């Protein structure tokens, strides 16, 4: 099975010769714990298609990704719903964080999103099987979580991936996903779910699928 094929590449604790050394000691564990979410991206992709139609998939995936910045699940979906109305009607884009507003304006202009993680998140939802989303949870899974302190409250916070970190983790996930017969976005989803569950003690709560279906009436009722 996929886990048996994963044993060899996952046993080594370090990648030799890499400018940044990845800690691989917990990856197999995270894969196993997060295995139920392997098809998370495909499920969200299919729900969006069923609600809006395939012609709207990329646009709504980009809206979801743009409004995911510093958001909870419910906040993300609430902002995405408002943003879609504003974009569809030509209304002013208002009521968002500056970087969210910037990306929504890029969507309106027909341009690609700003930020590698946000672009890949949108692409993975929109069907790009090779897209890898490196956020703080994936950094943590590979022992690359970089902490910094804001002088205001002195609370340690996690920083985003550097371009070098992103490239190395992305390449490793893409190469090893193929060894295991997985899509890179599937492998990434499993690791993400597993590390999040281990560190928070909670099961998966990021069920975009269910909440999207609650908020929107499916375009094709026969699909449900």
C-alpha positions in Angstrom: 0.0 0.0 0.0 1.0 3.7 -0.1 2.4 3.6 3.4 4.6 0.6 2.7 6.0 2.3 -0.4 6.6 5.4 1.8 8.8 3.6 4.3 12.1 4.0 2.4 11.9 7.7 1.6 10.5 8.6 5.0 13.0 6.6 7.2 15.9 9.1 6.7 15.7 11.9 9.2 17.5 14.4 7.0 17.8 15.3 3.3 21.5 15.3 2.7 23.0 18.2 0.7 19.9 20.4 0.9 20.6 24.1 1.9 17.9 23.6 4.5 17.6 20.3 6.3 14.1 18.9 6.7 13.1 16.9 9.7 11.2 13.9 8.3 11.0 11.9 11.5 7.2 12.5 11.9 6.0 12.6 8.3 4.8 9.0 8.2 2.9 9.5 11.4 1.2 12.7 10.1 0.3 10.9 6.9 -1.4 8.1 8.8 -3.3 10.4 11.2 -4.4 12.6 8.3 -5.2 9.9 5.8 -9.0 10.5 5.9 -8.3 14.0 4.4 -6.3 12.7 1.4 -9.0 13.9 -1.0 -9.8 17.2 0.7 -8.9 19.3 -2.3 -10.9 17.1 -4.7 -13.9 17.2 -2.5 -13.9 21.0 -2.2 -13.3 21.3 -6.0 -16.3 19.1 -6.8 -18.6 21.0 -4.4 -17.7 24.3 -6.0 -18.4 22.9 -9.4 -21.7 21.5 -8.3 -22.7 24.8 -6.7 -21.4 27.3 -9.3 -20.5 25.3 -12.4 -17.1 24.4 -13.7 -16.8 27.8 -15.4 -16.7 29.5 -12.0 -14.3 27.0 -10.3 -11.1 29.0 -10.7 -12.6 32.3 -9.8 -14.3 31.0 -6.6 -11.1 29.0 -5.6 -9.2 32.3 -5.9 -11.7 34.1 -3.8 -11.6 31.4 -1.1 -7.8 31.5 -1.1 -7.6 35.3 -1.0 -10.0 35.6 1.9 -8.3 32.7 3.9 -5.6 35.0 5.2 -5.7 35.3 9.0 -9.3 33.8 8.9 -11.1 31.0 10.7 -13.1 28.7 8.5 -16.4 30.5 9.1 -14.8 33.9 8.6 -13.1 32.7 5.4 -16.4 31.5 3.9 -18.3 34.6 5.1 -15.8 36.9 3.5 -15.6 34.7 0.4 -19.4 34.9 0.0 -19.4 38.7 0.4 -16.5 39.1 -2.0 -18.1 37.0 -4.7 -21.2 39.2 -4.6 -19.0 42.4 -4.8 -17.0 40.9 -7.7 -20.0 39.7 -9.6 -22.0 42.9 -9.2 -19.1 45.3 -9.7 -19.5 46.8 -6.2 -16.7 48.3 -4.2 -14.4 45.8 -2.6 -14.4 46.9 1.0 -14.3 45.5 4.5 -11.1 43.4 4.3 -7.5 43.3 5.4 -5.3 45.3 3.0 -3.6 42.1 1.6 -7.0 40.4 1.1 -8.3 43.5 -0.6 -5.3 43.6 -2.9 -5.8 40.0 -4.0 -9.6 40.5 -4.6 -8.7 43.5 -6.8 -6.3 41.3 -8.7 -9.2 38.8 -9.2 -11.4 41.6 -10.6 -8.6 42.6 -13.0 -8.2 39.0 -14.2 -4.7 38.7 -12.8 -3.1 36.0 -10.7 -3.0 36.2 -7.0 -0.2 37.6 -5.0 1.7 35.3 -2.7 3.0 31.8 -3.5 1.0 30.0 -0.8 -2.2 31.7 -1.7 -1.8 31.0 -5.4 -1.1 27.4 -4.7 -4.0 27.1 -2.4 -6.3 28.4 -5.1 -4.7 26.2 -7.8 -5.0 23.0 -5.6 -8.7 23.7 -5.1 -9.2 24.4 -8.8 -7.7 21.1 -9.8 -3.9 21.5 -10.1 -2.8 18.0 -8.8 0.8 19.2 -8.4 0.0 22.3 -6.3 1.7 22.2 -2.8 0.5 24.6 -0.1 3.2 25.3 2.4 1.7 27.1 5.4 2.7 27.2 9.1 1.3 23.7 9.7 3.4 22.2 6.9 6.4 24.1 8.1 5.9 22.6 11.5 5.5 19.1 10.1 9.0 19.4 8.5 10.6 21.1 11.6 10.8 24.5 9.8 8.5 26.6 12.0 10.2 29.9 12.5 9.1 31.9 15.5 9.3 35.7 15.9 8.2 38.1 18.6 6.2 41.3 18.2 7.3 43.9 20.7 3.7 44.9 21.5 2.8 41.7 23.4 6.0 39.6 23.3 4.0 36.6 22.2 5.9 34.2 19.9 4.3 33.9 16.5 4.9 31.6 13.5 6.3 33.2 10.3 5.5 32.1 6.8 7.8 30.1 4.6 10.8 31.7 3.0 11.1 31.1 -0.7 13.9 28.6 -0.1 11.9 26.7 2.5 8.9 26.6 0.2 10.9 25.3 -2.8 12.6 22.5 -0.9 9.4 21.3 0.8 7.4 21.6 -2.4 10.0 19.6 -4.3 10.2 16.9 -1.6 6.4 16.5 -1.4 6.0 16.4 -5.2 8.8 13.8 -5.7 7.7 11.5 -2.8 4.0 11.8 -3.7 4.8 10.2 -7.1 6.8 7.4 -5.4 3.6 6.6 -3.3 1.2 6.9 -6.2 -0.4 10.1 -4.8 -1.1 13.5 -6.2 1.2 16.1 -4.5 -2.0 18.0 -3.3 -3.2 14.7 -1.7 0.0 14.1 0.1 0.2 17.6 1.3 -3.4 17.5 2.6 -2.7 14.3 4.6 0.4 15.8 6.2 -1.4 19.1 6.9 -4.4 17.3 8.5 -2.1 15.0 10.6 0.2 17.6 12.0 -2.8 19.9 12.8 -4.5 17.1 14.7 -1.4 16.2 16.6 -0.7 19.8 17.7 -4.3 20.9 18.4 -5.7 17.6 19.8 -8.7 18.1 17.5 -10.0 16.2 14.5 -10.5 17.9 11.2 -12.7 20.9 11.6 -11.9 22.6 8.2 -14.9 21.2 6.4 -15.4 23.7 3.6 -17.5 21.2 1.8 -20.3 21.0 4.3 -20.5 24.7 5.1 -20.4 25.6 1.4 -23.4 23.3 0.8 -25.2 24.9 3.8 -24.7 28.4 2.4 -25.3 27.8 -1.3 -28.0 26.0 -3.2 -26.4 23.4 -5.5 -26.7 24.2 -9.2 -27.5 20.6 -10.0 -29.8 19.1 -7.4 -29.4 15.6 -9.0 -25.8 15.6 -7.7 -27.0 15.3 -4.1 
